[in-house]
């Protein structure tokens, strides 16, 4: 994984690593949520 390698080589603090992974996870979760909401709206005809 590129992100994991960069964080280890850059000697990023553990708190910073958690923030990076949280940001990536929230971006992924938002993308999936948007897809589900869009499918739901298109299914109901909104």
PQR file with spaces between the fields and no chain letter, atoms N, CA, C, O and H, PARSE charges and radii, in Angstrom:
ATOM       1  N    UNK     1       0.832   -1.193    0.000 -0.4000 1.5000
ATOM       2  CA   UNK     1       0.000    0.000    0.000 -0.0000 2.0000
ATOM       3  C    UNK     1       0.868    1.245    0.000  0.5500 1.7000
ATOM       4  O    UNK     1       1.783    1.368    0.815 -0.5500 1.4000
ATOM       5  N    UNK     2       0.596    2.138   -0.881 -0.4000 1.5000
ATOM       6  CA   UNK     2       1.412    3.342   -1.013 -0.0000 2.0000
ATOM       7  C    UNK     2       1.251    4.266    0.190  0.5500 1.7000
ATOM       8  O    UNK     2       2.235    4.822    0.676 -0.5500 1.4000
ATOM       9  H    UNK     2      -0.147    2.038   -1.543  0.4000 1.0000
ATOM      10  N    UNK     3       0.031    4.436    0.671 -0.4000 1.5000
ATOM      11  CA   UNK     3      -0.201    5.360    1.788 -0.0000 2.0000
ATOM      12  C    UNK     3       0.533    4.870    3.028  0.5500 1.7000
ATOM      13  O    UNK     3       1.166    5.654    3.735 -0.5500 1.4000
ATOM      14  H    UNK     3      -0.769    3.984    0.276  0.4000 1.0000
ATOM      15  N    UNK     4       0.446    3.592    3.282 -0.4000 1.5000
ATOM      16  CA   UNK     4       1.104    3.014    4.452 -0.0000 2.0000
ATOM      17  C    UNK     4       2.624    3.205    4.372  0.5500 1.7000
ATOM      18  O    UNK     4       3.269    3.544    5.364 -0.5500 1.4000
ATOM      19  H    UNK     4      -0.068    2.955    2.707  0.4000 1.0000
ATOM      20  N    UNK     5       3.183    2.985    3.180 -0.4000 1.5000
ATOM      21  CA   UNK     5       4.628    3.156    2.994 -0.0000 2.0000
ATOM      22  C    UNK     5       5.052    4.604    3.208  0.5500 1.7000
ATOM      23  O    UNK     5       6.063    4.866    3.859 -0.5500 1.4000
ATOM      24  H    UNK     5       2.658    2.710    2.374  0.4000 1.0000
ATOM      25  N    UNK     6       4.292    5.535    2.667 -0.4000 1.5000
ATOM      26  CA   UNK     6       4.632    6.956    2.809 -0.0000 2.0000
ATOM      27  C    UNK     6       4.571    7.375    4.273  0.5500 1.7000
ATOM      28  O    UNK     6       5.441    8.107    4.746 -0.5500 1.4000
ATOM      29  H    UNK     6       3.471    5.323    2.138  0.4000 1.0000
ATOM      30  N    UNK     7       3.558    6.919    4.986 -0.4000 1.5000
ATOM      31  CA   UNK     7       3.432    7.281    6.397 -0.0000 2.0000
ATOM      32  C    UNK     7       4.590    6.723    7.216  0.5500 1.7000
ATOM      33  O    UNK     7       5.085    7.387    8.126 -0.5500 1.4000
ATOM      34  H    UNK     7       2.852    6.325    4.601  0.4000 1.0000
ATOM      35  N    UNK     8       5.026    5.498    6.894 -0.4000 1.5000
ATOM      36  CA   UNK     8       6.133    4.907    7.645 -0.0000 2.0000
ATOM      37  C    UNK     8       7.462    5.574    7.303  0.5500 1.7000
ATOM      38  O    UNK     8       8.268    5.834    8.196 -0.5500 1.4000
ATOM      39  H    UNK     8       4.624    4.958    6.154  0.4000 1.0000
ATOM      40  N    UNK     9       7.699    5.852    6.031 -0.4000 1.5000
ATOM      41  CA   UNK     9       8.970    6.454    5.627 -0.0000 2.0000
ATOM      42  C    UNK     9       9.068    7.907    6.073  0.5500 1.7000
ATOM      43  O    UNK     9      10.168    8.409    6.308 -0.5500 1.4000
ATOM      44  H    UNK     9       7.044    5.640    5.306  0.4000 1.0000
ATOM      45  N    UNK    10       7.934    8.586    6.191 -0.4000 1.5000
ATOM      46  CA   UNK    10       7.938    9.984    6.601 -0.0000 2.0000
ATOM      47  C    UNK    10       7.976   10.176    8.099  0.5500 1.7000
ATOM      48  O    UNK    10       7.950   11.310    8.575 -0.5500 1.4000
ATOM      49  H    UNK    10       7.041    8.178    6.000  0.4000 1.0000
ATOM      50  N    UNK    11       8.038    9.088    8.855 -0.4000 1.5000
ATOM      51  CA   UNK    11       8.055    9.151   10.317 -0.0000 2.0000
ATOM      52  C    UNK    11       6.905   10.004   10.858  0.5500 1.7000
ATOM      53  O    UNK    11       7.106   10.875   11.705 -0.5500 1.4000
ATOM      54  H    UNK    11       8.060    8.166    8.468  0.4000 1.0000
ATOM      55  N    UNK    12       5.708    9.741   10.359 -0.4000 1.5000
ATOM      56  CA   UNK    12       4.526   10.483   10.788 -0.0000 2.0000
ATOM      57  C    UNK    12       4.084    9.958   12.147  0.5500 1.7000
ATOM      58  O    UNK    12       4.109    8.753   12.399 -0.5500 1.4000
ATOM      59  H    UNK    12       5.545    9.033    9.671  0.4000 1.0000
ATOM      60  N    UNK    13       3.682   10.869   13.012 -0.4000 1.5000
ATOM      61  CA   UNK    13       3.221   10.469   14.339 -0.0000 2.0000
ATOM      62  C    UNK    13       1.988    9.591   14.232  0.5500 1.7000
ATOM      63  O    UNK    13       1.265    9.641   13.237 -0.5500 1.4000
ATOM      64  H    UNK    13       3.662   11.847   12.807  0.4000 1.0000
ATOM      65  N    UNK    14       1.754    8.797   15.245 -0.4000 1.5000
ATOM      66  CA   UNK    14       0.607    7.892   15.256 -0.0000 2.0000
ATOM      67  C    UNK    14      -0.708    8.657   15.140  0.5500 1.7000
ATOM      68  O    UNK    14      -1.636    8.199   14.472 -0.5500 1.4000
ATOM      69  H    UNK    14       2.341    8.756   16.053  0.4000 1.0000
ATOM      70  N    UNK    15      -0.793    9.827   15.790 -0.4000 1.5000
ATOM      71  CA   UNK    15      -2.008   10.652   15.690 -0.0000 2.0000
ATOM      72  C    UNK    15      -2.235   11.093   14.243  0.5500 1.7000
ATOM      73  O    UNK    15      -3.363   11.059   13.751 -0.5500 1.4000
ATOM      74  H    UNK    15      -0.040   10.199   16.332  0.4000 1.0000
ATOM      75  N    UNK    16      -1.180   11.501   13.574 -0.4000 1.5000
ATOM      76  CA   UNK    16      -1.274   11.921   12.178 -0.0000 2.0000
ATOM      77  C    UNK    16      -1.688   10.783   11.268  0.5500 1.7000
ATOM      78  O    UNK    16      -2.465   10.978   10.333 -0.5500 1.4000
ATOM      79  H    UNK    16      -0.264   11.528   13.974  0.4000 1.0000
ATOM      80  N    UNK    17      -1.170    9.591   11.539 -0.4000 1.5000
ATOM      81  CA   UNK    17      -1.542    8.421   10.745 -0.0000 2.0000
ATOM      82  C    UNK    17      -3.031    8.130   10.889  0.5500 1.7000
ATOM      83  O    UNK    17      -3.704    7.805    9.911 -0.5500 1.4000
ATOM      84  H    UNK    17      -0.538    9.432   12.298  0.4000 1.0000
ATOM      85  N    UNK    18      -3.538    8.248   12.109 -0.4000 1.5000
ATOM      86  CA   UNK    18      -4.965    7.999   12.334 -0.0000 2.0000
ATOM      87  C    UNK    18      -5.824    9.023   11.604  0.5500 1.7000
ATOM      88  O    UNK    18      -6.880    8.682   11.071 -0.5500 1.4000
ATOM      89  H    UNK    18      -2.991    8.512   12.903  0.4000 1.0000
ATOM      90  N    UNK    19      -5.380   10.272   11.576 -0.4000 1.5000
ATOM      91  CA   UNK    19      -6.118   11.325   10.869 -0.0000 2.0000
ATOM      92  C    UNK    19      -6.151   11.028    9.368  0.5500 1.7000
ATOM      93  O    UNK    19      -7.189   11.185    8.724 -0.5500 1.4000
ATOM      94  H    UNK    19      -4.523   10.549   12.009  0.4000 1.0000
ATOM      95  N    UNK    20      -5.018   10.600    8.816 -0.4000 1.5000
ATOM      96  CA   UNK    20      -4.960   10.278    7.382 -0.0000 2.0000
ATOM      97  C    UNK    20      -5.900    9.132    7.058  0.5500 1.7000
ATOM      98  O    UNK    20      -6.659    9.215    6.092 -0.5500 1.4000
ATOM      99  H    UNK    20      -4.175   10.472    9.339  0.4000 1.0000
ATOM     100  N    UNK    21      -5.865    8.065    7.842 -0.4000 1.5000
ATOM     101  CA   UNK    21      -6.735    6.916    7.578 -0.0000 2.0000
ATOM     102  C    UNK    21      -8.201    7.286    7.773  0.5500 1.7000
ATOM     103  O    UNK    21      -9.062    6.799    7.040 -0.5500 1.4000
ATOM     104  H    UNK    21      -5.248    7.998    8.626  0.4000 1.0000
ATOM     105  N    UNK    22      -8.495    8.135    8.743 -0.4000 1.5000
ATOM     106  CA   UNK    22      -9.873    8.588    8.957 -0.0000 2.0000
ATOM     107  C    UNK    22     -10.366    9.387    7.753  0.5500 1.7000
ATOM     108  O    UNK    22     -11.499    9.203    7.308 -0.5500 1.4000
ATOM     109  H    UNK    22      -7.796    8.531    9.339  0.4000 1.0000
ATOM     110  N    UNK    23      -9.530   10.262    7.230 -0.4000 1.5000
ATOM     111  CA   UNK    23      -9.916   11.060    6.063 -0.0000 2.0000
ATOM     112  C    UNK    23     -10.168   10.166    4.853  0.5500 1.7000
ATOM     113  O    UNK    23     -11.130   10.374    4.114 -0.5500 1.4000
ATOM     114  H    UNK    23      -8.609   10.411    7.591  0.4000 1.0000
ATOM     115  N    UNK    24      -9.312    9.180    4.652 -0.4000 1.5000
ATOM     116  CA   UNK    24      -9.512    8.258    3.530 -0.0000 2.0000
ATOM     117  C    UNK    24     -10.788    7.444    3.708  0.5500 1.7000
ATOM     118  O    UNK    24     -11.535    7.246    2.749 -0.5500 1.4000
ATOM     119  H    UNK    24      -8.531    9.011    5.252  0.4000 1.0000
ATOM     120  N    UNK    25     -11.044    6.973    4.925 -0.4000 1.5000
ATOM     121  CA   UNK    25     -12.245    6.186    5.184 -0.0000 2.0000
ATOM     122  C    UNK    25     -13.503    7.020    4.991  0.5500 1.7000
ATOM     123  O    UNK    25     -14.478    6.545    4.410 -0.5500 1.4000
ATOM     124  H    UNK    25     -10.438    7.134    5.704  0.4000 1.0000
ATOM     125  N    UNK    26     -13.489    8.265    5.476 -0.4000 1.5000
ATOM     126  CA   UNK    26     -14.668    9.122    5.331 -0.0000 2.0000
ATOM     127  C    UNK    26     -14.940    9.445    3.865  0.5500 1.7000
ATOM     128  O    UNK    26     -16.097    9.533    3.453 -0.5500 1.4000
ATOM     129  H    UNK    26     -12.696    8.651    5.947  0.4000 1.0000
ATOM     130  N    UNK    27     -13.897    9.620    3.087 -0.4000 1.5000
ATOM     131  CA   UNK    27     -14.072    9.844    1.656 -0.0000 2.0000
ATOM     132  C    UNK    27     -14.704    8.642    0.987  0.5500 1.7000
ATOM     133  O    UNK    27     -15.603    8.785    0.159 -0.5500 1.4000
ATOM     134  H    UNK    27     -12.957    9.549    3.422  0.4000 1.0000
ATOM     135  N    UNK    28     -14.236    7.459    1.343 -0.4000 1.5000
ATOM     136  CA   UNK    28     -14.794    6.224    0.800 -0.0000 2.0000
ATOM     137  C    UNK    28     -16.242    6.044    1.236  0.5500 1.7000
ATOM     138  O    UNK    28     -17.099    5.703    0.421 -0.5500 1.4000
ATOM     139  H    UNK    28     -13.505    7.342    2.015  0.4000 1.0000
ATOM     140  N    UNK    29     -16.520    6.272    2.514 -0.4000 1.5000
ATOM     141  CA   UNK    29     -17.882    6.116    3.033 -0.0000 2.0000
ATOM     142  C    UNK    29     -18.831    7.115    2.379  0.5500 1.7000
ATOM     143  O    UNK    29     -19.977    6.776    2.082 -0.5500 1.4000
ATOM     144  H    UNK    29     -15.824    6.550    3.176  0.4000 1.0000
ATOM     145  N    UNK    30     -18.372    8.332    2.156 -0.4000 1.5000
ATOM     146  CA   UNK    30     -19.197    9.337    1.491 -0.0000 2.0000
ATOM     147  C    UNK    30     -19.515    8.947    0.063  0.5500 1.7000
ATOM     148  O    UNK    30     -20.637    9.143   -0.403 -0.5500 1.4000
ATOM     149  H    UNK    30     -17.441    8.608    2.397  0.4000 1.0000
ATOM     150  N    UNK    31     -18.539    8.397   -0.632 -0.4000 1.5000
ATOM     151  CA   UNK    31     -18.742    7.965   -2.011 -0.0000 2.0000
ATOM     152  C    UNK    31     -19.779    6.842   -2.077  0.5500 1.7000
ATOM     153  O    UNK    31     -20.665    6.861   -2.931 -0.5500 1.4000
ATOM     154  H    UNK    31     -17.627    8.237   -0.253  0.4000 1.0000
ATOM     155  N    UNK    32     -19.666    5.870   -1.176 -0.4000 1.5000
ATOM     156  CA   UNK    32     -20.620    4.758   -1.146 -0.0000 2.0000
ATOM     157  C    UNK    32     -22.006    5.264   -0.754  0.5500 1.7000
ATOM     158  O    UNK    32     -22.999    4.852   -1.355 -0.5500 1.4000
ATOM     159  H    UNK    32     -18.946    5.855   -0.482  0.4000 1.0000
ATOM     160  N    UNK    33     -22.091    6.142    0.235 -0.4000 1.5000
ATOM     161  CA   UNK    33     -23.383    6.699    0.663 -0.0000 2.0000
ATOM     162  C    UNK    33     -24.050    7.457   -0.471  0.5500 1.7000
ATOM     163  O    UNK    33     -25.259    7.336   -0.673 -0.5500 1.4000
ATOM     164  H    UNK    33     -21.285    6.476    0.722  0.4000 1.0000
ATOM     165  N    UNK    34     -23.275    8.236   -1.209 -0.4000 1.5000
ATOM     166  CA   UNK    34     -23.823    8.985   -2.343 -0.0000 2.0000
ATOM     167  C    UNK    34     -24.423    8.030   -3.364  0.5500 1.7000
ATOM     168  O    UNK    34     -25.506    8.288   -3.889 -0.5500 1.4000
ATOM     169  H    UNK    34     -22.294    8.334   -1.044  0.4000 1.0000
ATOM     170  N    UNK    35     -23.744    6.946   -3.649 -0.4000 1.5000
ATOM     171  CA   UNK    35     -24.249    5.958   -4.600 -0.0000 2.0000
ATOM     172  C    UNK    35     -25.544    5.330   -4.135  0.5500 1.7000
ATOM     173  O    UNK    35     -26.468    5.151   -4.928 -0.5500 1.4000
ATOM     174  H    UNK    35     -22.864    6.736   -3.222  0.4000 1.0000
ATOM     175  N    UNK    36     -25.625    4.990   -2.852 -0.4000 1.5000
ATOM     176  CA   UNK    36     -26.840    4.377   -2.306 -0.0000 2.0000
ATOM     177  C    UNK    36     -27.994    5.361   -2.338  0.5500 1.7000
ATOM     178  O    UNK    36     -29.108    4.995   -2.713 -0.5500 1.4000
ATOM     179  H    UNK    36     -24.874    5.136   -2.207  0.4000 1.0000
ATOM     180  N    UNK    37     -27.743    6.609   -1.950 -0.4000 1.5000
ATOM     181  CA   UNK    37     -28.793    7.632   -1.969 -0.0000 2.0000
ATOM     182  C    UNK    37     -29.272    7.875   -3.394  0.5500 1.7000
ATOM     183  O    UNK    37     -30.472    7.996   -3.638 -0.5500 1.4000
ATOM     184  H    UNK    37     -26.838    6.906   -1.646  0.4000 1.0000
ATOM     185  N    UNK    38     -28.341    7.946   -4.329 -0.4000 1.5000
ATOM     186  CA   UNK    38     -28.712    8.184   -5.724 -0.0000 2.0000
ATOM     187  C    UNK    38     -29.559    7.035   -6.265  0.5500 1.7000
ATOM     188  O    UNK    38     -30.556    7.273   -6.946 -0.5500 1.4000
ATOM     189  H    UNK    38     -27.366    7.848   -4.131  0.4000 1.0000
ATOM     190  N    UNK    39     -29.178    5.806   -5.973 -0.4000 1.5000
ATOM     191  CA   UNK    39     -29.976    4.661   -6.419 -0.0000 2.0000
ATOM     192  C    UNK    39     -31.361    4.680   -5.792  0.5500 1.7000
ATOM     193  O    UNK    39     -32.349    4.358   -6.452 -0.5500 1.4000
ATOM     194  H    UNK    39     -28.368    5.613   -5.419  0.4000 1.0000
ATOM     195  N    UNK    40     -31.436    5.053   -4.527 -0.4000 1.5000
ATOM     196  CA   UNK    40     -32.713    5.117   -3.825 -0.0000 2.0000
ATOM     197  C    UNK    40     -33.613    6.177   -4.454  0.5500 1.7000
ATOM     198  O    UNK    40     -34.794    5.921   -4.689 -0.5500 1.4000
ATOM     199  H    UNK    40     -30.634    5.314   -3.991  0.4000 1.0000
ATOM     200  N    UNK    41     -33.074    7.354   -4.728 -0.4000 1.5000
ATOM     201  CA   UNK    41     -33.861    8.438   -5.320 -0.0000 2.0000
ATOM     202  C    UNK    41     -34.316    8.082   -6.725  0.5500 1.7000
ATOM     203  O    UNK    41     -35.455    8.366   -7.097 -0.5500 1.4000
ATOM     204  H    UNK    41     -32.114    7.562   -4.537  0.4000 1.0000
ATOM     205  N    UNK    42     -33.437    7.463   -7.513 -0.4000 1.5000
ATOM     206  CA   UNK    42     -33.821    7.089   -8.870 -0.0000 2.0000
ATOM     207  C    UNK    42     -34.872    5.985   -8.851  0.5500 1.7000
ATOM     208  O    UNK    42     -35.728    5.922   -9.734 -0.5500 1.4000
ATOM     209  H    UNK    42     -32.512    7.233   -7.211  0.4000 1.0000
ATOM     210  N    UNK    43     -34.809    5.123   -7.855 -0.4000 1.5000
ATOM     211  CA   UNK    43     -35.788    4.048   -7.740 -0.0000 2.0000
ATOM     212  C    UNK    43     -37.166    4.554   -7.368  0.5500 1.7000
ATOM     213  O    UNK    43     -38.171    3.975   -7.781 -0.5500 1.4000
ATOM     214  H    UNK    43     -34.114    5.174   -7.137  0.4000 1.0000
ATOM     215  N    UNK    44     -37.230    5.634   -6.589 -0.4000 1.5000
ATOM     216  CA   UNK    44     -38.526    6.173   -6.171 -0.0000 2.0000
ATOM     217  C    UNK    44     -39.040    7.231   -7.136  0.5500 1.7000
ATOM     218  O    UNK    44     -40.172    7.694   -6.993 -0.5500 1.4000
ATOM     219  H    UNK    44     -36.414    6.104   -6.253  0.4000 1.0000
ATOM     220  N    UNK    45     -38.236    7.620   -8.107 -0.4000 1.5000
ATOM     221  CA   UNK    45     -38.678    8.571   -9.115 -0.0000 2.0000
ATOM     222  C    UNK    45     -38.503   10.019   -8.742  0.5500 1.7000
ATOM     223  O    UNK    45     -39.125   10.893   -9.345 -0.5500 1.4000
ATOM     224  H    UNK    45     -37.317    7.244   -8.223  0.4000 1.0000
ATOM     225  N    UNK    46     -37.667   10.293   -7.756 -0.4000 1.5000
ATOM     226  CA   UNK    46     -37.442   11.695   -7.360 -0.0000 2.0000
ATOM     227  C    UNK    46     -36.479   12.328   -8.339  0.5500 1.7000
ATOM     228  O    UNK    46     -36.145   13.505   -8.203 -0.5500 1.4000
ATOM     229  H    UNK    46     -37.162    9.583   -7.266  0.4000 1.0000
